[in-house]
Amino acid sequence: MAPLARDFVRVATSGSVDDGKSTLIGRMVLEAKQAFDDEIEALGGPGVLDLAQLTDGLREESEKGITIDVAYRSFATRRRRFLLADSPGHVELTRNAVTALSGADVALVLVDARHGVVEQTRRHALLASLIRVPHLVVCVNKMDLVGFSRDAYDSVRDSFEELSERLDLPDVAFVPVSALGGDNVSSRSAEMTWYEGAPLLAHLEEVHTSSDRNLVDLRASVERPLQLPGDRTREPGVVLQVLSGVLRDEEELVVLGGFESSSEPVPVTIRRLAAPAALRAPAKTLREARPPGIVVAALGGVASDQGGFWPPRGSMLCRPLNHPAPRSEIDAMVFWMGDQPLAEGMRLTMRHTTRWVGVRVSSVHYRLDISTLHRDPGACALGANDIGHVTLVADHPLWADDHARVRSTGCALLVDAASGATLGALTLRGPTSPPASLRGVT
């Protein structure tokens, strides 16, 4: 087993059907020596491994030979621990790719060297841009099937660079690999001496992720209010999820969204911070908490006219001079997953952090053409797997950030209130921000 890793990185694979995502993950796990002997034997033994089966664990997936759900696998190298999320490549299952990308630090976009950049490659790259995945690695796979040709690799790289110039992709790297044979996965390939970069695993160990996390803008959502164990003063307590920034003990903050009828912040002070163990018994206090983290906090300093105020689930703690303004009109880019088209006048439920609010679709401004990245302003509705720009009107004011500033509070889901099915994923825009994080969209 590998020694204890120093940090943790979440990686999502994406790309078109049969580009080799599951096989690449299997190869990475195998090369990192994280596959158990019984797993190797079950997959055919050394030399005849079906590497994709290390992630394609569902019975239906195994029978059909495709990835249906998001498959997760963790492994460690000497420098890092990774959680890999393998998403399906089929267009009708793009919603699963959104799930995988939404929590990723790094996106691996696989491209079959024989076929180049196809529509689903472009769709997943666009999603990575909209979701603002900080780092993207284009793995030009199946290089063995094109004779390890540098020209084939350069063709894919040139096509993707042309695409990335029009998207908001801050860090893009390219690695030619053969997932089946292991070329350029953990060690340099003797067949591709023309490639001067690092192998894939070495590159992932070196990706600089420490500055990706927003530690400036404090946003802590209330999971639920509670009475702290052993607290006879009945001081208000809450379970908080720290989404961004740094939450510190004895800090003066404000609660946003404490009352549906008011958009005024309510002042509070953090009296004590503790680990979640405090839910069962008193625990040692913490000096601070960072994302992603769950903490228990005792609150004091509540305004006298709010006596007995317990922040409800869905409210959010921020600093008095650094918090989003309330708004009922929501400007957003949406990836639509519903079978019924998203159209003006439709009523839905929005989930933002831990808060639920009813919304109405006010306007569908345009649909993005995935192939050309051109806007289609004539589209009055969005079909399944479409991406577009919309305006929503919420029943109650929403405390939401621009997604470009605070990723965790600048996103939301659209849900069918009756069935609970997720119908759309949103990235929210501030009142003065451009309608899309795309540089060259016309």
Secondary structure by P-SEA (a helix, b strand, c coil): ccccccbbbbbbbbbcccccaaaaaaaaaaaaccccaaaaaaacccccccccccccccaaaaaacccccbbbbbbccccbbbbbbbbbcccccaaaaaaaaccccbbbbbbcccccccaaaaaaaaaaaaacccbbbbbbcccccccccaaaaaaaaaaaaaaaaaccccbbbbbbbccccccccccccccccccccccaaaaaaaccccccccccbbbbbbccccccccccccccccccccccccccccbbbbbccccccccbbbbbbbccccccccccccccccccccccccbbbbbcccccccccccccccbbbbcccccccccccccccccccccccccccbbbbbbcccbbbbbccccccccccccccccccccccccccccccbbbbbccccccccccccccccbbbbbccccccccbbbbbbccccccccccccc
